[in-house]
């Protein structure tokens, strides 16, 4: 894998390292790693929705789009 990481750009190499760490954190189980990342992503999306609700339209000067979210 070292040769592949060297051939890729620095962002790709960092992504490979982060991917390896996520799978290692789940004891090598890729399914658990993906599930954990999806749970973390859902929590982040919830935080974004809460923050968007707190930002006034005037302060954001219309740059914050209100997106209808299901759930």
N, C-alpha and C positions, 0 to 999 in steps of 0.2 A: 504494500500500500504506500510505502514511502515514495516510490517512484511516481505513482499517480499523484500524490499530494504535491510533489515538486513540479509536475507538469501543469498543474492547475494554478489558477491565480490565488492570491492570498485569501480572498473571500471564500473561494471554493474550499480551500484547505481548512479554514476556520469552520466552515459548515460541516465538513467531514469529521472534524474533531468533535464538534458539538453533537453530531449524530452518534458517534461512537460513545460519547459520555452518556447520552440519554439511554442508549441500549444497555450500557454497562450498569447504569443506575438501577435498571430493572433486571439485573442478573442475567443479561443476554437474551431476554425475551422481547423480541421486537414488537409483538402484539401489545404487551403491557406498556412498552415505551410509547407507542402510538396512542394508546388509550390515555395515558397520563398527559401527553401533550395536548390531546383534544380537550381534556378536562381543564387543563391550565389555560388553554385558548378561550374556552367558554367563560372562565372566571374573568379573564382580561376583557372580553367583550362586554361582560356585565359592568365592569368598572368603567369602561368607555361610555356606556349608555348612561350611567349615573353622572359622570362628569359632564357629558353633553347636556343633560337636563339642568345642571347647575349653571352653565355658562349662559350669560344673557346674550340675546341676539345683538343688542347694541354694542356690547364689548367685543364680540367676535366680528362685528361689522358684516354679518351675513355669511361669513366663511364656514360656519358650522351648519351642516345640513342636518335637518331632523329626518331621521330614517325610521320609518315604521318597522318596529321589530316584533316578530311573533313570539309569543311565550308569555 
